[in-house]
Amino acid sequence: MAQATQSAVAELVCFEPSCRARYAITDVLYSCPKCGGLLEANYDGPAQDPEQLKRLFRERRMDNSPINQSGVWRYRELMPFLDDYKHVVTLREGNTPLLNAPSAAKYGGLDAVVFKHQGFNPTGSFKDNGMTAGASQAKRLGMTRVACVSTGNTSASMAAYAASAGMEPLIFLPNGKIAFSKLAQALEYGAKTLQVEANFDQILALIRVLAERLGIYLLNSMNPFRVEGQKAIMFEMLDQRDWKVPDWVVLPGGNLGNTSAFGKGLREAKALGLIDKLPRLAVIQAEHSAPFDEYWKRGGTGEFHAVTNPETLATAIRIGDPVSWPKALHEVRTTNGTVEKVTEQEIADAKAQIGLAGIGCEPASAATLAGIKKLVAQGVIDKGADVVAVLTGNVMKDPDYIYKYHTGQLEAPDGTKIRGTFANQALVVPNDADKIAELLKK
């Protein structure tokens, strides 16, 4: 098995252009102590041969060691923040497919679309890509307890990785504001779960206080190592396409950690010579949880206005004050991308169409296809464009949503009934072969 020999100096750097303060990679920080800005991991090392790296990444697919079976750590030269890979906590995350979906492409107005389906991850969502990196850093730092605030997927992922590493997972969540199938995962993995009478953003502020007071390591998306792991989604996608860059990468927007990670990873891949151009990023938000869309359409200047009471049935993106918006804004601008919002009805119908392609996804994921349909109609995305849409979670993350859509019982948070435009309701039939045969003939 080939091994890369280059090493890099890793550090934490403030993302704010006017600050750019630098800190040790082992400092337990989530924001810059000097200016309050977000932090990112930065690497300074000798140049690496891009073609050698591509061969190395491909060779590792054939290797049975746990670190190379991971679709994140296979690309470790592109995220070299650990001093020793014995700290790696892996459940063989990544390795998610690119799936062609002709019928979904037609619905969205495209000639073709490919879904990068992160629901194939160990706990069923893209969070595993970031959590393997965050948990590995926690282990490297000798942490015994980790925490997050989560509407579902983050809690499931963190609980699994913490349990695997022998750490205690502490989960804070908005009381009653979670898909129970996701909560069930966290409970199964042994997480201590606290349901707080507050929204996501209020709880995030709360646990930052508790983390500092009690020495708990935070693994929400403001953790810079989460972003490092999520970069690998783009590395793997490019590797699967033989490093051919698509025209667009379309993704849902909640806390905007993926937007930050994808843009950073793509910029770094280009700087290393792995790709020769950047795809355009299109970030899609739910209509009543869309502060980033509102800010983008105001020109991305002035004060960022949070949504005090965000609402959407797509619980994974029900975020009113996304912590990563400054990074996301930079990445969307850098890639000449765009931001759009879609309605609950548009998400529900797009989800049904993805299902009809034999793929399936959680509600938040379907914002991608809903957004594509809208952007194609607006002329922003060309009908013949090469588009990769990221599906962030597994179809079984929110089965109640599916059942209610297909039985005409689904309602938006404001009580508006959502039409089952593509409903597929189960039929009740008698125990009579002749009558069933007659029905099936029709």
N, C-alpha and C positions, 0 to 999 in steps of 0.2 A: 504494500500500500504506500503510495507516494505521500510525503509529508512536506508541508511548507516550512521553510526555515527562517523566514523573515519574522522579526519581532517589532512591536510597536509600543510607543509610550502612550499610555491612556490617562486621561484626566477628565474632570467635569468642567464644563465651560458655561458661563451664563449666556443664554440665547440672545439677550438684548444687545443690539449693535452698539449702543452708547455705553455699555458696561463691559461685557466680555471678561468678567473676572474668572479666574481659574482656581480650581480646587483639586485636591487629591481624589483619585478615583475611589478611594475607600472612605471618604467623608460621607456620613449619613445625612444627606441633604436632598430636599425635594424642590427647593427654590433658592435663588441666590440670596445669601445673607446681606449683601450690599445693596441690592436694588429691588429684590423681591421677584425678579424675573425667573422664567423657567430655565432649567439646566439641561444640557445634553452631553453625552459622551463624545469625546473628541480624541482622535488618534493621530500620532505623528511618528511615522516610521519610514523605512526605505521603500522605494517604489517596487511594486510587484508586477511580474509579467502576466498580463491578462489572459493570454492563451494558456499559460501554465496553470493558472487558477481554474480556468474552465475545465481543463483535463482533470485536475485534482478533484473538483467537485463531482465530476461524472464518475470517476473511479470510486469515490466513497460510496456511491449507491450500491456497489457490489460488495461492500465490506459489512460484516456482521457485528462489529463492535457497537455498543449502545450509542456512543457519541456520533458515529457516522450514520447510524440508522435514523437519527433525528434530522428532520427537514429544516431545523434551525441551526444546530451545531455543525452540520455538514459544511456550513458557510462561515465557520468561526474566524477565518482570516479577515472577514469583513466586519467583525464585531469583537475585536481582541481586548476585551476589558478584564478578563480573568487572568490571574497570575498562575493558576494551576487548574487544569481541567478536571482534577479530582473533585472539584466543587460542583460540577455539572449535575443538575437534577433534571432528568429527562424521562418522559413517558412515551418516547418515540413520536413526538409531536411533528406537525407539518406533514409532508408526504401527501398533500391534498391534491386532488385531480383538477385538470382543466376539462370541462365538459361542454361539448357542443350542444346547442339547443335551437334547432331550426324553427320550431313552432314559436318559441319565446322571442326569437329574433324577429319573426314576422309580426308578432303582436307589438313589439317595440318599434317597428318601422325600419329595421335594419336588414341587410342582406344576410348577415351572420352575426352571432354573438357567442362568446365563450365565457362560461362561468368558472371562476376559481373558487371552489367550494370548500371553505374553511370548516364547514360542519362535519368534515371527515376527521377532525382532530380527536384526541382521546376523550375530552369531556364535551365534545360537540360544538366547539366554537373557536374562533380565531384567537381568543384570549390565551390559549395554550402556548401560542408562539411567543407571546410576550412574557407569560408567566414562567416559562422555563428559564428565561434569562434573569428575571427578577428574583426568582427563588434561588437560583444559583448564586447571585450576588449576596442574598441574605445568608446563605450557607457559608460563603466565603468570609462574611463579616462576623460569623459566629452567633447569629441571631437565633433565638429560641421561639419567638412568637412573631407572627406576621398578621397584618390586618388589611381590610379593604371595606369600602362602602360599595354596595352593588345592588343593581336591580335584577341580577340573575346570573349572567354568564361569567362575570369576573369572580363571583363568590364560588361558583362550581369549580372553576379552574384553580383558583388559589387554594381552595381546600384540598384538592387532589394533589397538587404539587407540594404543599406544606406537609401533608400526611406522608407522601413519598420520601420527603427529606427528614422526617422526624421532628418537624416543627409544629407548634400549636397554631391552627388557623382561627382568627377571630373575625367574624363577619357582622357588619352593621348594615341594616337595610331599612328602607322606608316601610313602616307598618302597613301591610295590605297592598303594597305596590310592587308585587313581584309575581312572576309566573311560577306556580307551585312545582312544576316539573323541574325548574332550575333550582329552587330552594331544596327540593328533595335530594338533588345531587350533593349539595353542600352538607346536608345533614348526614348523608350516607358516608361521606368522607371524614366525618368526625368533627366538623367545625362547631365552635361555640358561636351561636347565632343570637344577635340582639336586634330586635325590631324596634326602631326608634320612631317616635311621633314627630317626624320632620321629613322634609324632602331630601333628595339626593345631595344637593349642593350644601344644605345646612348640616347634614351629617358628615360630609367631607371635612368641613371646617371643624366639627366636633372631634373627629378622630385624629386630626392633626395635633390638636391639643393633647389628647390622651397618649398619642404615640411618643411625643416628646417627654411627657411626664413619666411614662411607664417603660420606656425603652423598647417600644414595639416598632417593627419595621413595616412601613406602609408599602403596599403593592397596588395602589391605584395607578391610573395612567400618567399622573405627574411624576411617577418614579421613572427616571431617565433610562433605566435598564429594561423596563417593559418595552419602550420604543425600540431599543436595540434588537430585541427578539422579534418584534413585529416587522422590522425591516426585511426579515428573511422571507416573508410572504412574497415580496417582489423579487428577491433573488431566485427563489424557487420557480416562480412564474416565468421569469426570463430564461432560466436554465431549461425548463420544460419546452420552451419555444425556440431552443437553440440560440438564445440571446437576440432574437428578433423582437424589436420594440413595437408594441401595439400603438395605435394612434391615441387611444383613450383607455384609461383605467377608471372605472366608475365604482364608487363605494358609498355605503351609508355613512351619515355623519351624526354622531352622538356627542361623546366627549372629545372627539377629533384626534384621539391618539393614533388611530390608523392613518389618518391623513398626514399627520406629522411624520410617522414612521415611514410610510411609503415614499413621501417626498425626499426625506433624508437618505433613505436607501438608494433611491434612483439617482440622486445627485452624486452619491459616493460611487455608485457603479459606473457612472459616466466619467467621473474624475479618474478612476482606475483604468479606464479604457475598456471595460467590459461591454459597454454599449456606446453608441455614437450620438444618441439623441435622447431626449426625455419624452415619455408619453404625457399627454395632458390629463390632469386629474379632474374628475367631476364628482363633487361631494353632494349627496342627496340627503335632505333632512325631512322629518315629518312636519306637517304644516303648523301645528301648535307647539312644536318643540324646535323652533328654527331660528335661534338668535344669530347663528353664523350666516345664514341666508340673508337675514335682514341687514346685517352689517355689510356683507358683500355688496348688496344692491344699493347701499348708501355710499359705495366707493371704497369701503374698507378704511375709512378715516374717522377721526373723532372718537368719542366714547363708545365702548362696546356695551350694548344693553342686554343684560340677561333676561330670560323669561322667568318670572317669579313662580308661576305655577304651570310648568310644562305638562302637556297631556298628549298622549298617543297610545294606541293599543300595541304599537311596536315598542315594547317596554325597553328593549336594549338600547334604544336611542332617545329615551325620554329624559333628556338632559337639558336643563334650562341655562346653565352657566358653565359651558365647557372649558375646562381648565387649559386645554391645549390650543385655544383659538389663535394665539399669536404665532405659534409654530405653523399651524394649519394655513393661516393666511399667507405666510411666507411661501409655503410649498405650492399652494394653488396659484399664486402669482408667478412663481418661478417656472412652473410648467405651462403657463398660459391656459390655465384650467378655468373651471367655473363652479358655481354653487347654485343649487335649485332646491325647491321644496315641493312636496307632493301631499295630497290629501289622504285621509284614512281610506276612502273608497278606492283611490288609485293604488294604494299599497295592497289592499285586500284583493283586488282584481289581478294585479301583477303577481301576487303570491300564488293565486290559483293557476295562472298561466305557467308559472315555473313548475308547478306540480304536474300540469298536463304534459310537460316535456319529460316527465319521469324523473325529476330531480328533487324538488321539494326543498324548503328552507323555512327558517323562522320569519316572523313578520318583518322585522327590521331589515333583513336581507333583501326582501322584495322591493324595498325603496329604490334599489338600483335599477331594476327593470322599469318601474314606474317613472323614475327620473329619465331613463333613456328614452322612453316613449315621448315624454314631454320635450326633451331637448332635441330630438329628431324632428318633431313637429315644429319647433321654433327655428329649425335650420342651424342650430348650434353644432350638432353632431350630424355628419353627412351619412346618408343612407348606406353608402358603401364603405364606411369607416371600419377599421380593424379595432374591435372593442373587446376588452376583457372586463367583465363585471364581477365584483367580489361578493360572494354570498358568505355572510359572517357566521351563520349558525345553522344547526341541524333542524330538520323539519319537526322533530319530536320535542323541541324546546318549549313549544306552546300549543299542545294538542287541543285545548279548549277553544282556541281561536279558530282552528280548522273546523271543528265540529259545528261551532256556531255560524260560521260563514256558510257552510253547505246546508245547514238546516234553517237558514233565514233568521237566526237569533242574534247575530252579531250587531252590536251597537257601538258607536263612537263614544268617547268619554263624555261628550255633552248630551248623550242620549239619542243622537241622530241614528236612525236605522241604516245600516250598511247593506246595500243590495247584494244578493248572492248572484251576481251577473253570470258567473260560470259555476253555479251550484251543482253539486252531484250528490243528491240526497238518496239515502238508502231506501229501498222499497220493501214494504211489508207484503208478503205473499202467503197464500194458503198452502197447506201441505198437500198439494195436488199437482202431480207431474204434468197432466194435460193443460191445466191453466197456466203453469209456469212456462211450459213449452210455447204456448200461444203468445204469452207476453214477450218471450225472448225472440220470437219470429218478427215481432213488430220493431 
